[in-house]
C-alpha cells in the first residue's frame, strides 16, 4: 500500500528522530513517505533535515513562514503536497502510536470508506495520555458538544476531536476547507457526508516536550465549532429567545395580577416548553425527524427534560430572589440563558438522535484486514 503520512509540528524537535524511527519500523512492508509541515520557532526544521538524511524512508519538510489556519492549515498543506492519495494525519509528539499506522491504513485500503478515524472511545481504545481528570473532562465535554452540533454527520464517529486519521483525499474538497485551528478532522466531517470507519487506539503519553493545549486553543475550537454549525444553533437560539421573552412577559403579567412569582414561573415555563417544542420541530430539527424516534417519543423526552430542568431552575431562581435580592423577572432571564445551552445539547444528542446502525465489531474488522493481508502477500503488492 502507498501512503503519505502528514505530521504537523510546532516545536517538536526532541520527538522527530524517535517518530521517524518508529514509523519506519511500523511501515516496513508499505510504500510510505513522511511529510512534516512545520510552524516551529525552535530547531525543529534543522532536526527534521538531519533525520531525513539518515532515514530509511522518504522524509520531506515544508516549513511555513505564514501559519495560515494553524495546525489545521498545516494538515491541509501537507495533504495538498502529498505524493499519494491515501493520507494519514498524526501528531508529532508520539501520543499517536506509529505502530497503529498499518491497521488504520489497511482499513482505508479496504475501499468501502473514505475516512478512517483512530478513536479513543471505541472498544479497545484508551485516553490515558490525557494529563489529568480535568483534561479528560474537557475532552469528553468537547466531544459531546461537537456531536450535538452535528448529530447526523457524526452519528457514527465516537471521537471527532482526534488528530489521528486517514483519508482518501479524492473524497474531500481540499480547496474548500477553511481550517481555523487544530481540529481539522471536524472541519472535514462537518462539511461533507463521509463514509467513516473507526479503529481503536490508545492515546499515549508525550515522548518529550510540553503539551500545546491551552485556553487560547480552546477559544479557537469554540470559534471553529460556531462557524461550522452556527445555522442550526442560531435558529434554536432565536426560538429560545422568543420563548424566554414570552416566559418573562408571562411572569411579569401574572405577578402584576397578584400571583406568587413561583407559581407564575411554573405556568410560564409549561406554556413555553410546549410552544418551543412545536417551533423547533418545525424550524430547527425538521431535517432530523425522519431518522429520530416518533413525534410523541420526542415530545416526551423534550417535555420531561425541560421539566426536570425547571425543577432545578426554579429553586435556583428562588435563591437568587430570596438571598441575592434580584427581581423575579431578572432571575428568570438569567436562568433561562444558562438553560439554553444545556437544552441545545440535550435535544441534539438525545431528543433528535439518529437511530444508530449496529457497527461491525472491532474483532471482525481485524479479521477482514488479516484476510486482505493474506491475499496481498505477493511481492510488490504491498
N, C-alpha and C positions, 0 to 999 in steps of 0.2 A: 504493500500500500504506500502511496505517496502522500506526504503530509507536511504542511507548513505550520510550524509552531511559533505563535506570536507571543512575545513576552514584553509587556510594557514595564519600564523600570524608572524609578526615581531614587537615586542614592542607594543602590543595592550592591555596591562593589564587593563586599565580603561574601556575597552569595553566588556570584556569577560562575566561578570555577566549579563549585560543587553542583550547581544546577546543570551545567553543560555535561559534566561527568555522568551524572545520574540519568539525564536524558539520553546520552549516547548508549549507556548500558541497557536502558529500558527499550530502546528502539533499534536494537542491533539488527533485527530482521526486517526493518522498514526503511523506506527511502524518505528521509526527512531533512528538513532544514530548520534552523532556529533563527528567528528574526527578532532582535532586540530593538524596540522603539524606545529611545531613551530621552528623558527630560531632566536628567540629573544635573546637579550643580557641584558634584564631587568628582572623584576619579573613576566613576563607573565606566565612561566611554573608553578610557585607556585600558581598563581591566578587560573589557569585552574584546578589544582588539588583540590583547595579549593572549587571551583564552582562545580566540578564533584561530590564531596562528598555529596552535598546538592541537586543536580539536580534531577528532576523527570524523565529524560530520560538518556540513557547511553551517557556518555561523555568520550572520550578517548584522550590521549595525546601522540603524537610522537614528542619528542624533538630531533632535528637533530644537531649533533656536526659538521658534514660536510655538508655544504649548497650547495650540488651539484645541478646545474640547477636553482638556485634562487627560486623565487616563483613558477615558472612552475615546477621545480623539486619537490617542496613540494606537489603540487597538484598530481603529478604522484605517489609519495609515498603514499599519502592518498587514492587514488583510488585503488592502489595495496593492501592496508591493509584493505579496506572496507569489511564489512560483506555481504553487498547486492550488486547486480549487478547494480541497479539503483543508480547512484551517482550524487549528486548536489554539485556544487562548488560555494562558495560565499566568499566575503572578510570579514574580522573580524572587520571592522570599522563601520558597520551598514549603510553604503551607499547603500548596497543591502538589501532592506527591507525583514525581515524574513516572514512578512505577505504574501509575494508573493510566498513562497515556495509551498503551495498546488496547486496553478494554474500551476506552472511550472512542478511539479512532476506528477500531474494527466494528463497533456498534454503528457508527455513522456509515461505514462501508457496506453494511447490510443493504442499504439503499431504500429502506421504507420510511426514513425520516429525513428531515432537513437539518435537524439540530439535536445534539446530544448534550444534556446537562449533567454534570457531575454534582450530585446532591448530598448535602449533609443530613437531610431529613427523611430519606427513604430507608427501608430496612437495610442494615449493613453499613449505613453512613454514621459518622460521628462529627461533633463540632468541638472536640476537646481543646483545639488550638485557640479558641476564644479565650482571652486573657483572664476573665473573671465572670462572676454571675451577672454583673451589670452589662457587660458586653453581650452575654447570651440573651439577656432580656431585651436589649436594644435590637439585636439581630432578629429575634423572634417577632418583636413588635413591628419592625420594619417590614418583615416578610408578610405578616398579617395585613398591614396597611396596603402594601403593594398588591396583594391578591384581592383585597377589597376593591381597589381601584380598577382592576382588570379581571373580573371574575370569570369571564368566558375564555379569554386568550391564555390565562394562566391556570385554568382548571386542572390541567394535567401536569403542572410544574410545581413541585414542592419547595424549590429553592431558587426563585427568580433573582435572588441577590448574589448568587455565586459568580465568581470571576473565572471559573474553570469549566470550559465547554468547548465543543467542536461544532463547526457549522460548514455546510457546503455553501460557499459564497455565491454560487449561481442562484441560490434560493432567496437571496436578500437583495434589496435595492440599496447597495452600499453607498451610492452617492446621495441618497435621500435621507440617510441617517443624520441626526443632529445631536451628536454627543455633547453633554453638558457637564459630565462628571465621571465618576468611577463605576457606574452601573450600566455598562454597555449592553449586557445581556437583556436587561429590562427594556432598553431602547429598541433592540431588535424584536423582542417578543411583542411589545406594545404596538408596533407599527404595522405588523403583518401577521396574519394567522399562519403558524408554522406547524409542521408535523414534528413532534418532540418526543424523545425518549429520555429516560433518566437512568443513570447508573450510580451506585453509592460510592462515596469516598470519605476518608477520614481527614478532616481538616487538622493539619499538623501544627506544631509549634514553629515559630520562626527559626530559621537556621542561624541567622545573625541580623544585627541591626534592630531598629526600632519600628514599631507599628506606625503606619501612616494615617490611621484612623484619627479623626479629630472632630471637634464641634463644627468647624467650618465645612468639612466634608459632609457632615450630617445636614447642614443647611443646603448644600449643593444638591444632595439627594432629594430633599423635600421640594426644592425648586424644580428639579427634573421631573419628579413624580407629578407635581401640579401641572406642569406644562404639558405632559403627555395625556393626563386624564382630566383636565380642567373642565371639559364639556359636561360630562355626566355629573360631576360633583357640583358644578355651578348651578345646574338645574335643581339638584337636591337642596342646595343652599337657598335658592330663590323660594322654593316651596316651603322649606323650613322657616325662612324669614317671614313669609306671608303667614305661616301658621303661628309663628312667635308673635307677630303683630296682632293677629286675631286673638291669641291667647291673652296678651296683655290688655287688649281692649275689653275682652270679656271680664277679666278680673277687675279692671277699673269700673266697668259698668255695674257689676254685681256688688262690689264693695260699696259703691256710692249709693246703691239701693238698700244698704244696711246689712248685707250678707257678710258673714265671717269670711276673712280672706282665705283661709284654708279650704273651706267648702267651695268658695268661688274658684280657687285654683284647681280643685279636683274637677269641677264641672267644665271649666275651660279646657283642661287637659284632655278629657274624654272626647269632647267635641272636635278638638283639633287633631287628635290621634286618628280618628276615623276619616276626617277630611284630608289629612296629609297622606294617608294610605291610598285613598282614591286618586289623588293627584300624582303621586309617584308611580302608581300603577300605569297611569295614562301617559305621563310625560318623561319619566326618568328611566324606569326599568322595563319599558314596553318591549324592548328587543330581547329581553331575557326570560320573559314569561313562558315561552313555549318550551324551554329547557328546564324550567324550575318546577316545583311541586304545584298542585292545583291552587286555584284562587282562594278557596276557603282555608287551605293549609297556610298559604302565605299570609292571609289576613290574621289567622290565629297566632302565628309566630310574631307578626308585627304588633298586634294588639297586646299580646302577653308581654313581649319585651318592653313596650312603651309603658305599660302599667307597672312593671317591676321597676323600670327607671323612674316612674312617677313616685312609687313608694319610697325610693331612695331620695329623690329630688325634693319632695315636699318637706321632710324633716330638715334637710339642709337649708331650704328656704326659710323654714320657721326659725332655725338657729340664727340665720342672718338677720331676720327681722327682730327676733327677741333679744339677742345679745349684741348683734352688730349695729342695731338701731338703723337698719336700712329699710326704706319703704318697701311695701309689699310688691309694688309694680317693678321697682329696680331689682329686687331679689329674684322675681320671676324672670326678668330679662337676662340676668347674669347666668342663672342656672340653665336656661334654655340654650344659650350659646355653647356652654360646655357640653350639654347633652347632644347637640347637633353632630359633633364629631363621632361620638360613640354610636349614635344611631346609624350614621352612614356606613361605618364599618360593619355593624351587625346586619343591616339589610343587604349589603353586597355579599357578605360571606355566608349568611345563613338563610335569610328570607328568600333571596333570589339565587341561591346557589344552584349551579347546573347539576343535573343528575350525573354523577361520576360513572364513567365506564370502568369496568374492572381491568386494571393494568396487569400485564403478564408478570409473574413473579420474577424476581431477580435471578433465581436459580435457573429458570427457563431461558432467560436472556443469555446467561453464561453458557448454557448448553448449546444454544444456537451458534454462539461465537466459536465454541470448540469445534462444532461440525463444519463451520466455514473454514476454520484454520486447517482442518484435516483435508478438506477438498482443495486447499490452496498451497499445498506443500511442494508443488513442482517448482524447480529452480526458476528464478526470475519473476515469479508471480507475486511475491510479497514486496 
